[in-house]
């Protein structure tokens, strides 16, 4: 894998690596431009299968987003990603997948109108943010948490606008939120207003309405006031 070789610090072709990374960013930027409408990035586990309640909920969110005029952007793989892309197709919208090469191949799901497969995680993750007017986070593992906290950090530090970040499934996310309040907030690692960066819901219609309301009122254009220590 190209990422592994580069990160092991034994890359004998630094100029070539930089050129390939730059080309991958360009391909991603071109794909984002092709979307042609506001988009929402949907994250969640690749391990969810059709028949699971979360699959049905993600598909419904994808459909509702499409019907509200949003493109749906995912990691392009199976599980929650497939469900959201499939829902976008159900709703007659634009379905986008930014996939990644992995040692154990993650194939693209069959519900994509625009698809790019990246070699580098950081290029891929940039496209999730560049395309988005908001984020919906379904239950997931380390990758989902990575995407969640990167989104929050970019908003908190003012690197991107204050887009809505919606956590779907209050039972799943409550232990994490309790820890954030009980540890991070209590110990002064975050500010009270940082909790306002997150919305939590169990309703597919409310998840979509939260993002649509912000987009219509341009609430994301109100910048956060980053502090120097926010990214630490």
ZIPENOR-V464333 format. One record per residue. N is the residue number from 1. RES is the residue in three letters. PSI is psi in whole degrees, -180 to 180 (NA if undefined). D_CENTER is the distance of its C-alpha to the mean C-alpha in whole Angstrom. Layout:
n=<N	N>
res=<RES	RES>
psi=<PSI	PSI>
d_center=<D_CENTER	D_CENTER>
This chain:
n=<1	2	3	4	5	6	7	8	9	10	11	12	13	14	15	16	17	18	19	20	21	22	23	24	25	26	27	28	29	30	31	32	33	34	35	36	37	38	39	40	41	42	43	44	45	46	47	48	49	50	51	52	53	54	55	56	57	58	59	60	61	62	63	64	65	66	67	68	69	70	71	72	73	74	75	76	77	78	79	80	81	82	83	84	85	86	87	88	89	90	91	92	93	94	95	96	97	98	99	100	101	102	103	104	105	106	107	108	109	110	111	112	113	114	115	116	117	118	119	120	121	122	123	124	125	126	127	128	129	130	131	132	133	134	135	136	137	138	139	140	141	142	143	144	145	146	147	148	149	150	151	152	153	154	155	156	157	158	159	160	161	162	163	164	165	166	167	168	169	170	171	172	173	174	175	176	177	178	179	180	181	182	183	184	185	186	187	188	189	190	191	192	193	194	195	196	197	198	199	200	201	202	203	204	205	206	207	208	209	210	211	212	213	214	215	216	217	218	219	220	221	222	223	224	225	226	227	228	229	230	231	232>
res=<UNK	UNK	UNK	UNK	UNK	UNK	UNK	UNK	UNK	UNK	UNK	UNK	UNK	UNK	UNK	UNK	UNK	UNK	UNK	UNK	UNK	UNK	UNK	UNK	UNK	UNK	UNK	UNK	UNK	UNK	UNK	UNK	UNK	UNK	UNK	UNK	UNK	UNK	UNK	UNK	UNK	UNK	UNK	UNK	UNK	UNK	UNK	UNK	UNK	UNK	UNK	UNK	UNK	UNK	UNK	UNK	UNK	UNK	UNK	UNK	UNK	UNK	UNK	UNK	UNK	UNK	UNK	UNK	UNK	UNK	UNK	UNK	UNK	UNK	UNK	UNK	UNK	UNK	UNK	UNK	UNK	UNK	UNK	UNK	UNK	UNK	UNK	UNK	UNK	UNK	UNK	UNK	UNK	UNK	UNK	UNK	UNK	UNK	UNK	UNK	UNK	UNK	UNK	UNK	UNK	UNK	UNK	UNK	UNK	UNK	UNK	UNK	UNK	UNK	UNK	UNK	UNK	UNK	UNK	UNK	UNK	UNK	UNK	UNK	UNK	UNK	UNK	UNK	UNK	UNK	UNK	UNK	UNK	UNK	UNK	UNK	UNK	UNK	UNK	UNK	UNK	UNK	UNK	UNK	UNK	UNK	UNK	UNK	UNK	UNK	UNK	UNK	UNK	UNK	UNK	UNK	UNK	UNK	UNK	UNK	UNK	UNK	UNK	UNK	UNK	UNK	UNK	UNK	UNK	UNK	UNK	UNK	UNK	UNK	UNK	UNK	UNK	UNK	UNK	UNK	UNK	UNK	UNK	UNK	UNK	UNK	UNK	UNK	UNK	UNK	UNK	UNK	UNK	UNK	UNK	UNK	UNK	UNK	UNK	UNK	UNK	UNK	UNK	UNK	UNK	UNK	UNK	UNK	UNK	UNK	UNK	UNK	UNK	UNK	UNK	UNK	UNK	UNK	UNK	UNK	UNK	UNK	UNK	UNK	UNK	UNK	UNK	UNK	UNK	UNK	UNK	UNK>
psi=<137	-40	-46	-45	-42	-42	-14	-1	21	26	117	4	67	-42	-42	-40	-45	-38	-43	-39	-45	-40	-38	-40	-44	-45	-40	-44	-40	-42	-41	-41	-32	-20	-44	14	165	149	159	132	130	125	155	176	139	-9	-6	137	159	137	-22	142	-37	-35	-47	-39	-42	-38	-40	-40	-44	-42	-46	-39	-44	-43	-24	-1	8	144	156	123	130	-178	1	1	-155	-170	-135	-38	-50	-44	-45	-42	-40	-41	-38	-40	-42	-39	6	23	-170	127	124	137	123	95	176	140	128	158	-40	107	127	103	153	143	162	17	35	133	-35	128	131	134	121	152	-24	127	-40	-34	-44	-47	-33	-38	-34	-41	-43	-36	-18	144	1	170	137	124	112	168	138	-175	-143	-42	-42	-43	-39	-47	-39	-53	-29	-43	-46	-41	-42	-38	-47	-37	3	14	-27	167	167	71	154	138	110	120	124	128	88	-36	-40	-43	-14	-44	-39	-44	-37	-42	-42	-45	-44	-27	-62	-48	-46	-38	2	19	-22	168	155	-38	-17	-27	-23	-9	-17	140	146	135	159	9	124	-38	-39	-38	-47	-40	-36	-44	-42	-41	-43	-42	-42	-34	-1	38	-27	-17	-7	110	150	163	92	146	155	-36	0	-32	5	NA>
d_center=<23	23	20	23	26	24	23	27	29	31	30	33	31	29	30	29	26	25	26	24	21	21	22	19	17	19	18	15	16	18	16	14	17	18	16	18	17	14	11	8	4	5	5	9	12	13	17	17	19	21	23	21	20	16	17	19	16	13	16	17	14	13	17	17	14	16	20	19	18	14	13	10	8	7	8	11	13	15	14	12	10	14	14	12	13	17	16	16	19	21	20	21	18	16	14	12	11	10	12	14	17	18	22	22	20	17	18	17	17	19	18	16	18	16	15	15	16	15	18	16	13	13	13	10	8	10	9	5	7	10	10	8	10	8	6	7	7	10	12	12	13	13	10	8	10	9	6	7	10	9	7	11	13	12	13	16	17	17	15	13	14	14	11	11	9	10	11	13	16	18	20	18	16	20	21	18	19	22	22	20	23	26	25	23	24	28	28	27	24	22	23	24	22	19	18	18	15	14	15	16	17	18	19	17	19	18	14	15	18	16	14	16	19	17	17	20	22	20	19	16	19	21	20	20	22	21	24	25	24	20	19	21>
